[in-house]
Amino acid sequence: MTWMITGGAGYIGAHVMRALTGAGERVVVLDDLSSGAARRLDPGVPVVRGSALDGELLARSLAEHQVTGVVHLAARKQVAESMARPSRYYADNLGGLGTLLEAVTGAGVERFVFSSSAAVYGTPDVELITEDTPCAPVNPYGETKLAGEWLVRAAGRAHGMSTTCLRYFNVAGCAAPELADTGVFNVIPMVFDRLTRGEAPRIFGDDHPTPDGTCVRDYVHVADLADAHLAAVRRLSGKPAGDLTLNIGRGEGVSVRELLTLIAEVSGDDRAPLVEPRRAGDAPRAVACARRAAEELGWTARRDAREMVGSAWRGWLAHRSPQPAEQY
Ligand SMILES: O=c1ccn([C@@H]2O[C@H](COP(=O)(O)OP(=O)(O)O[C@H]3O[C@H](CO)[C@@H](O)[C@H](O)[C@H]3O)[C@@H](O)[C@H]2O)c(=O)[nH]1
């Protein structure tokens, strides 16, 4: 089998590429390097430089590399940007996926793994989010992920393709400094960025209905997430498997205050945080029930929050972004 990884030069895609090649899978990367970084690529892995919106290139590359399965990660992923530019998100995330699925089914590819997100759930008021928790996204990014899942399942049913949708919770850390997340769009890099500038980290609300008043999230190490993709690929490589949708998280909540304590320990910078008003659209708590992934894939996350923060800090020191391209 040969797996095409779209977005393989991105933060998550490069970790997936390493997990698959490290386990002996044959891989080809498709990436237009618009937000991915060439330094994350592996010289031993062929790269098609182009976009998932380019149907002709896709058809040619799938045939040339005899691709038998696709892991689709290439997408826009900033919530705030999706609210400012919804049509761009719909066009790129769903347009790209539609074009890719046309090419993939036309080429007879029988296995497809889709990068989805906990953003499909919106802000449910539950202790643990299961895959049966109703989906009610609260921003265009989450909407494109939910509609993307529908598209993937429909194509699977129509063309006899086995599909797996992985709903990632809060992804953090890195397996090696060169693979680090260099964008400043999530809490850990946002706090690192503040500390590096000599500013206090911010807490968006300490009056949430949670034990310490700050938001609780399910942080999952990107290397564990990559292992989940490997497990999904292995499962699909066996007998035809229909469609499957899985939460990918640890099933454990970490509050913003707990995270800041870990960051202070790792960075050696323990300045007191500033408490700011709540951020619009933030759920007080978003923690996965991770049981179905354990049952279906035999996968559970192994790395804890300290390992995520420590590896993220080392990656930040090595490759921090001078200035993100656009801030919202
Ligand atoms: O300086 C900061 C930055 C963030 N937060 C809080 O930290 C938590 C995590 O925020 P963030 O890292 O922005 O993640 P989420 O808002 O939980 O969303 C992330 O996780 C979702 C999946 O659960 C993905 O869909 C999104 O793409 C991804 O941004 C939230 O409670 C924020 O209010 C702070 O208190 N201070």
PDBQT file of the ligand as one rigid body, heavy atoms in Angstrom, charges set to zero:
ROOT
HETATM    1  O1  LIG A 401      -3.765  33.180  25.996  1.00  0.00    +0.000 OA
HETATM    2  C1  LIG A 401      -4.683  32.361  26.148  1.00  0.00    +0.000 A 
HETATM    3  C2  LIG A 401      -5.123  31.500  25.101  1.00  0.00    +0.000 A 
HETATM    4  C3  LIG A 401      -6.154  30.625  25.348  1.00  0.00    +0.000 A 
HETATM    5  N1  LIG A 401      -6.729  30.563  26.587  1.00  0.00    +0.000 N 
HETATM    6  C4  LIG A 401      -7.763  29.538  26.860  1.00  0.00    +0.000 C 
HETATM    7  O2  LIG A 401      -7.183  28.280  26.630  1.00  0.00    +0.000 OA
HETATM    8  C5  LIG A 401      -8.148  27.350  26.204  1.00  0.00    +0.000 C 
HETATM    9  C6  LIG A 401      -7.675  26.688  24.949  1.00  0.00    +0.000 C 
HETATM   10  O3  LIG A 401      -7.681  27.639  23.901  1.00  0.00    +0.000 OA
HETATM   11  P1  LIG A 401      -7.138  27.336  22.437  1.00  0.00    +0.000 P 
HETATM   12  O4  LIG A 401      -5.768  26.767  22.511  1.00  0.00    +0.000 OA
HETATM   13  O5  LIG A 401      -7.347  28.557  21.623  1.00  0.00    +0.000 OA
HETATM   14  O6  LIG A 401      -8.057  26.118  21.962  1.00  0.00    +0.000 OA
HETATM   15  P2  LIG A 401      -9.642  25.943  21.793  1.00  0.00    +0.000 P 
HETATM   16  O7  LIG A 401     -10.345  27.225  21.797  1.00  0.00    +0.000 OA
HETATM   17  O8  LIG A 401     -10.061  24.923  22.803  1.00  0.00    +0.000 OA
HETATM   18  O9  LIG A 401      -9.729  25.340  20.322  1.00  0.00    +0.000 OA
HETATM   19  C7  LIG A 401      -8.751  24.421  19.874  1.00  0.00    +0.000 C 
HETATM   20  O10 LIG A 401      -9.194  23.120  20.023  1.00  0.00    +0.000 OA
HETATM   21  C8  LIG A 401     -10.261  22.746  19.188  1.00  0.00    +0.000 C 
HETATM   22  C9  LIG A 401     -10.538  21.283  19.396  1.00  0.00    +0.000 C 
HETATM   23  O11 LIG A 401     -10.966  21.025  20.659  1.00  0.00    +0.000 OA
HETATM   24  C10 LIG A 401      -9.887  22.966  17.752  1.00  0.00    +0.000 C 
HETATM   25  O12 LIG A 401     -10.995  22.681  16.967  1.00  0.00    +0.000 OA
HETATM   26  C11 LIG A 401      -9.453  24.373  17.514  1.00  0.00    +0.000 C 
HETATM   27  O13 LIG A 401      -8.999  24.459  16.193  1.00  0.00    +0.000 OA
HETATM   28  C12 LIG A 401      -8.363  24.721  18.447  1.00  0.00    +0.000 C 
HETATM   29  O14 LIG A 401      -8.019  26.063  18.285  1.00  0.00    +0.000 OA
HETATM   30  C13 LIG A 401      -9.439  28.156  26.018  1.00  0.00    +0.000 C 
HETATM   31  O15 LIG A 401     -10.228  27.973  27.159  1.00  0.00    +0.000 OA
HETATM   32  C14 LIG A 401      -8.981  29.610  25.964  1.00  0.00    +0.000 C 
HETATM   33  O16 LIG A 401      -9.920  30.499  26.472  1.00  0.00    +0.000 OA
HETATM   34  C15 LIG A 401      -6.324  31.408  27.611  1.00  0.00    +0.000 A 
HETATM   35  O17 LIG A 401      -6.872  31.367  28.723  1.00  0.00    +0.000 OA
HETATM   36  N2  LIG A 401      -5.311  32.267  27.350  1.00  0.00    +0.000 N 
ENDROOT
TORSDOF 0
